[in-house]
Amino acid sequence: MAAAFWIVSAAVGIAVLSAILAIWQFTGTDALWRSVATCAVVAAGVLAFAWLNMLFGEDWEGQE
């Protein structure tokens, strides 16, 4: 779960930084939307994986 937290935190940080750079016109708006969309997809994938891991993780721990 710690890895999921750090990956989602990094994705949010990158998206915020990209948005700030686009606001100050250091990057184009096309790059902004692509980076924000990429971060959103990565964050959603990691959150889905973490949720599935929590859902099925307890059942699998005792089966070795």
Secondary structure as UniProt FT lines:
FT   HELIX           2..23
FT   TURN            24..25
FT   HELIX           29..61
//
